[in-house]
Amino acid sequence: MSYDTVREPDPATADALVAERERQNDTLAMIASENHVSEAVMAAQSSELTNKYAEGYPGRRYYGGCEHADEVEQLAIDRAKELWGADYVNVQPHSGSQANMGVYLAMLDPGDRIFSLDLTHGGHLSHGHPKNFAGQVYEVEQYEIDPETGRLDFEAIREQAEAFDPDIIVSGFSAYPREVDWDAFQEIADAVGAYHMADIAHITGLVAAGVHDSPVGTADFVTGSTHKTIRAGRGGIIMADEEYGDAVDSAIIPGTQGGPLMHNIAGKAVGFAEALEPEFESYARQVVDNAAALGERLQEHGLSLVSGGTDTHLVLVDLRESHPDTTGKDAEEALEEVGIVLNANTVPGETRSPFDPSGIRIGTPGITTRGFDEEASREVADLIYRVVDDPDDDAVKATVSDRIDELTDEFPLYDRE
Ligand SMILES: *Cc1c(COP(=O)(O)O)cnc(C)c1O
């Protein structure tokens, strides 16, 4: 893809776009929520559908000229149903947060009760943080991760749910390295008479490929993003039992959105088509295998992993034991200098501030898209360790940075201009 057509009216933006492509080519994207979509998904996202108003749903739109918008949205819906086995799918949410907003608006009244995981324990803003709309409109109580085990404690969650009596229980997380037991959440939701929304934003691709257990058919609502492990471009998705379809449809439009981002829905259709190919299952399996290999190697170096390991695409490192004088931000900044881009993260039982927490979160979806296998992932763990162990040593950082240059050349990403 070339940005020459952008350069003509806007050289400044063209320069930034080219520089961003180079940045992605030349660094390892290990922020667990990020990935790299295909050129095909990007082409669909930059199509003429960005011009089209298609308020409504396929076959029932408010404006004319929607026949191709209908085709594209129906393809995205049909493919999503096949990927996740859902009865009802809405592919219009602009983001994962708006997917969650759609479910809340469909099922809750202002002041109703949401029970969800605390943000600093791995939850998400849209699960009811006080600065988020969900925390302002609804009454929120939050559960936590057991700091001893680094895992969900279903007995404690059940007791807290019984005392709080929520209207909806939210499961699904941003920084939880272990497989989630959806049935355990569903049993608690049933016991207290609450809806259950499973937010699989991070693991949409793992669930679609069958390498993580699916909440579809168990939880009342399953929400997700489409730009993380599923690689279908930026956006959100809602899945539910058919009986909730009308309520969710009208919560999205007219409830929370006007026209859908039809160009992004085209990206979803293309990304879902790619995910239906058998290679996608191998990709998802490799993502998890890479995270396991990377995590084990970090442990061999003496780093401590929350929950002692991973079942998913991410590991959460707690630096407090092995490197008490290095904060997550120190590690994040030193790693970014060498071309490994990841984020500082709070850990269960956090003793520092959310702005300079004790952990780092490391994800493998991006490097797996580039073609990294377990051996390459173990080497990345070695490189991460060298920098974390000595974040101020410029000689170490220069050596690691050279090796990242070689690795990114060996596993290329997007065509250079
Ligand atoms: C990433 C994420 C979302 C969606 O985020 P957006 O940036 O709004 O698309 C929702 N829930 C969880 C748990 C997430 O990790």
The ligand as a MOL file (V3000), in Angstrom:
LIG
                    3D

  0  0  0     0  0            999 V3000
M  V30 BEGIN CTAB
M  V30 COUNTS 15 15 0 0 0
M  V30 BEGIN ATOM
M  V30 1 C -9.9720 -4.0120 24.8860 0
M  V30 2 C -11.1300 -4.2870 25.7400 0
M  V30 3 C -12.4010 -3.7710 25.4130 0
M  V30 4 C -12.6630 -2.9140 24.2110 0
M  V30 5 O -11.9700 -1.7810 24.1380 0
M  V30 6 P -12.1810 -0.6830 23.0070 0
M  V30 7 O -10.8900 0.0130 23.0510 0
M  V30 8 O -13.3180 0.1560 23.4410 0
M  V30 9 O -12.4640 -1.3730 21.6990 0
M  V30 10 C -13.4790 -4.1450 26.1970 0
M  V30 11 N -13.3210 -4.9840 27.2260 0
M  V30 12 C -12.1390 -5.5120 27.5610 0
M  V30 13 C -12.0550 -6.4730 28.6870 0
M  V30 14 C -10.9850 -5.1600 26.8410 0
M  V30 15 O -9.8010 -5.6580 27.1840 0
M  V30 END ATOM
M  V30 BEGIN BOND
M  V30 1 1 1 2
M  V30 2 1 2 3
M  V30 3 2 2 14
M  V30 4 1 3 4
M  V30 5 2 3 10
M  V30 6 1 4 5
M  V30 7 1 5 6
M  V30 8 2 6 7
M  V30 9 1 6 8
M  V30 10 1 6 9
M  V30 11 1 10 11
M  V30 12 2 11 12
M  V30 13 1 12 13
M  V30 14 1 12 14
M  V30 15 1 14 15
M  V30 END BOND
M  V30 END CTAB
M  END
